[in-house]
Amino acid sequence: MGFSIFTQQQTTNNKQQTTNNKQQTKMTLNLTKPICFFDLETTGINITTDRIVEIAILKVFPDGKEERKTWLVNPEMPIPAEVTAIHGISDADVADKPIFKELAKEINTMVKDSDLAGFNSNRFDIPLLAEEMLRSDVDFDMKGRVAVDVQTIFHKMEQRTLSAAYKFYCDKNLEDAHSAAADTDATYEVLKAQLGRYEELENDTKFLAEFSSRKKFADFAGFIVYNKYNEECFSFGKHKTKRVEDVLNEEPGYFGWLLNADFPLYTKKVLTAIKLRAFNNKLA
């Protein structure tokens, strides 16, 4: 009996030591290319019509070097009072700041060689950033890179908010919440803590991107999804689940309606690329 208890205790100790070792080795992200953690403060939550008022980026390089930048942005539209109450940025704060179009190339230069990461970034920050870039005539897509959504990892594991995640994983209170810089730093710390806590998480950005994704979207906003055959399909409306290429071929007017409707610019870019691909395939 004593031997059994000793053996069980030793096994527990060994497991704990393994976990501790894992936590220590995973405090540094295993990167093969830079990754940019970023956060946006905006005029609202509509990807198509709202604008960025603040963007903070923390760029982490494979050698551990970190680079930080934060910009206040004039959104060229009023910031609703209820939104200012959340992030603390008023019309007066951004009145003399550059508009996004004046910053777009500088921001794109910082992120274009990097994977991206954020908190709810797959569903909001990346789609809105793409919209702002395209409105500024800067091409933006995710080809050749991945996106890690720390919120999705957190929700799959614990179901909480960023402030609670920061307290849960890092045992710290998130001061100055809804400040883009504070949220960005907290998100980076939470991801490193998640890697230390969960053995099933691999210290690899491609794995984390796949783990933190929900569905596989062809566009950022989720209007076009991939089916099990990796074909683009509509995720909404009367053509839901139908292949985009089939719909555009059978109902040409639908394409024109989509381009003139209130859809994100990046969604329209994807639709145009699908239509052009189908046209070229017919000529081949």
C-alpha positions, -999 to +999 in steps of 0.1 A: +000+000+000+028+024+009+047+016-023+015+022-043+010+056-027+047+065-032+045+054-069+013+075-074+029+105-057+060+101-078+040+099-110+021+131-100+054+148-092+068+138-126+037+151-144+039+184-125+076+186-134+068+180-171+042+207-170+066+231-152+093+224-178+068+230-206+057+263-191+093+274-189+102+264-225+070+279-240+075+314-225+091+324-258+071+320-290+086+296-315+086+317-346+098+312-382+088+347-392+077+378-374+042+380-358+023+412-353+000+414-323-024+443-329-055+459-315-079+485-329-101+511-312-128+522-336-159+543-341-181+512-338-184+475-347-196+476-383-168+464-405-181+481-436-190+516-422-169+522-391-134+535-389-102+531-369-094+558-343-064+540-328-041+511-338-013+496-317+011+470-331+035+448-312+059+431-337+077+401-323+107+387-343+120+351-343+151+362-324+128+377-296+133+413-306+101+434-301+090+466-319+060+487-308+041+514-325+008+532-317-011+556-339-041+578-332-062+582-364-087+608-375-117+586-386-132+614-407-165+608-389-179+616-354-171+591-327-203+582-309-204+593-272-212+557-261-181+545-279-159+572-264-172+561-230-156+526-237-122+535-251-118+571-240-110+585-274-130+616-283-134+637-315-111+663-299-083+637-293-081+628-330-091+661-347-055+670-356-043+634-362-036+619-397-064+600-415-058+563-421-050+568-458-019+589-447-008+560-424-017+530-445+016+525-463+036+528-430+013+504-412+013+479-441+051+480-442+052+470-406+028+440-409+032+428-445+060+403-438+043+390-406+017+366-393-010+384-374-024+379-339-050+396-317-080+392-294-111+386-316-089+396-345-102+370-370-138+383-367-132+420-363-097+436-363-083+419-394-115+424-415-117+461-405-080+466-411-084+451-445-113+475-452-092+505-442-063+493-463-084+487-494-101+521-490-066+536-489-057+518-522-033+495-504-037+458-514-041+436-484-046+399-480-034+370-459-017+349-486+014+333-472+007+341-436-016+329-408-037+346-381-038+336-345-069+346-325-061+345-288-097+350-279-107+318-297-081+298-279-092+313-246-129+306-253-122+270-263-103+266-231-120+289-205-148+310-219-139+345-206-131+382-216-096+397-222-095+412-187-105+379-171-080+361-194-052+384-182-061+377-146-066+340-151-034+333-171-011+360-159-025+368-124-025+405-132-053+431-134-056+447-168-052+484-161-063+509-188-085+483-205-097+494-240-065+512-245-051+497-277-015+495-264-026+479-231-048+454-248-021+445-273+005+438-246-020+419-225-029+397-255+008+389-262+013+379-225-019+358-225-009+338-255+025+330-239+008+319-207-017+298-227+013+280-243+027+273-209-006+261-194-020+237-221+002+208-232-020+202-263-011+236-277+019+235-299+044+265-299+039+270-336+020+299-353+004+277-380-009+253-354-022+282-333-038+298-363-057+266-371-067+260-335-080+296-331-100+296-363-137+288-364-146+281-400-124+284-430-134+316-447-124+328-482-131+364-471-125+380-437-161+387-429-173+352-433-197+357-462-178+332-483-167+299-468-150+268-480-168+235-482-152+201-475-139+201-511-122+234-505-146+252-529-159+287-521-196+288-511-220+315-499-227+314-462-258+337-463-290+344-482-309+325-508-277+309-522-264+297-488-242+266-491-241+270-530-208+272-548-200+309-556-188+300-591-220+282-599-242+311-587-222+337-606-224+316-637-262+308-635-272+342-622-249+369-636-270+398-622-263+386-586-227+395-590-236+431-599-259+433-570-232+420-546-207+446-558-232+474-553-246+462-520-232+471-485-206+443-484-170+447-472-145+457-499-124+425-492-155+403-498-160+421-531-124+416-540-127+378-534-159+376-554-142+394-583-112+371-581-135+340-583-154+354-613-122+362-631-108+328-623-140+312-637-137+333-669-101+324-674-109+287-669-135+289-697-109+304-721-083+278-712 
